[in-house]
Amino acid sequence: MLDDALQHAHARYAQRRPMSARLHASAARFLPSGTTRSVLDLTPFPFAVESGWGCRLRDVDGHEYLDYLGDYSVGLAGHNPREVREAVESVLVSGWSFGAVAPVEAEVARLLCERYASMDRVRFTSSGTEANLVAVSLAAKASGHTTVLGFDGGYHGGFLSFARGSDSLNVPFELTICDYNDLDSVTSAFRAYGGRLACVLLEPMLGSGGRIPGDATFLQGVRDLCTDHGVVLIFDEVQTSRTTPGGAQSALGINADLTTVGKYIGGGLGFGAVGGREDVMCLLDRSHEPHFDHSGTFNNNRFSMAAAAAMLGRVLTAERLDDLHQRGERLRKHADELLRTRGFQATGWGSLMSIHPTDRPIRSAADLAGIDRRRVQLLFHELLERNVYIGRSGFVTLSLVHDDETDHAFLTALGEALDAHDHHEWMS
Ligand SMILES: Cc1ncc(COP(=O)(O)O)c(C=O)c1O
């Protein structure tokens, strides 16, 4: 029955979107799956957007949507925020790509170090993936070891996806994978590897792995193990840095040795940064021995730098981030109440939320193993039918331009989407 409903939803999706179908057919001739991001590879074909403004999107077939995905958390300021547009326009006037440094880089670095207590110095990259690659590589150089301790369900970018059984195109670091929120599994790994670990790479909340928050005791326990064994602790805050003005680590009162950020900080332009303890970051300093070169043509690209300066300096005020966090907590509570009537639930932290097609408690990726993902796919299609766009995996993010009215519209659409099928049908 669920298969029938899903097939019907796919047919309805295709029927409403002839232009998107044509676009996909031509893209698929030259792009594997017709996309450049696996996450956008939707059945029957990807969702194709022509334009966006605020928290609205228009697809290439002319339909309008409320956007509750925000490009997988990049769109914290909404689409086309004035401050970022002005920053980009200023670069259009002065020029870009000079093979030289610019004052704006020092400004962005200062703004990051002032914001995140554990950052003494920073290095920019073009993406969150690269920031994590730099962080892990620095930890390997600092320790002389190459084994990375990661967590089942951890996602740190296109080359660093740690979900057990994942078929990602990972870089060949030696990996040992532990269970999230299970300090015993980390203690055992430390026992087995002794001093042979390069680093622990950890999200304070499993992000793509299902918005599963880390327990404060678990995260503190990992911090203590790293301190006791002299292992570099990397907090990947590419998603969680939005939870408070100082990131998740400020809310938790736990400092990482290295921290990576990206996504929304670049205001929608490619951005990544790794920052942290002076004695590790100095490995990138040519006046220090030993030091290591790390270049990247676009590490300091002027568009991203100008946009990040605008985001950090003008958009991401403490007051706005706190409001956003509270709004997210409220929305998740209301969504969860609705979802539980049909055997779903919402997990998350602040303005980041995941919808899961199960009512069992979720503390690690293992708790999501084997659940029937077809139900969340159907819910995705039912929401899209009601002109609300979320991630196909059930990912929902809030932005600064959502308000009570849009949240109400989201919850109404969610209630209707859940009512589109009775309990028996959802569970079949
Ligand atoms: C926690 C986390 N780390 C790293 C990344 C990779 O960032 P990017 O896509 O900019 O390479 C992501 C992207 O989703 C992420 O969620």
The ligand as a Gaussian input file, in Angstrom:
#p B3LYP/6-31G(d) Opt

LIG

0 1
 C       28.502000      18.648000       9.578000
 C       28.991000      18.877000       8.180000
 N       30.298000      18.935000       7.962000
 C       30.798000      19.167000       6.741000
 C       29.967000      19.315000       5.656000
 C       30.539000      19.546000       4.298000
 O       30.400000      20.868000       3.919000
 P       30.446000      21.243000       2.365000
 O       29.229000      20.650000       1.742000
 O       30.497000      22.735000       2.347000
 O       31.694000      20.641000       1.813000
 C       28.593000      19.245000       5.835000
 C       27.660000      19.382000       4.694000
 O       26.524000      19.020000       4.727000
 C       28.087000      19.018000       7.130000
 O       26.771000      18.942000       7.366000

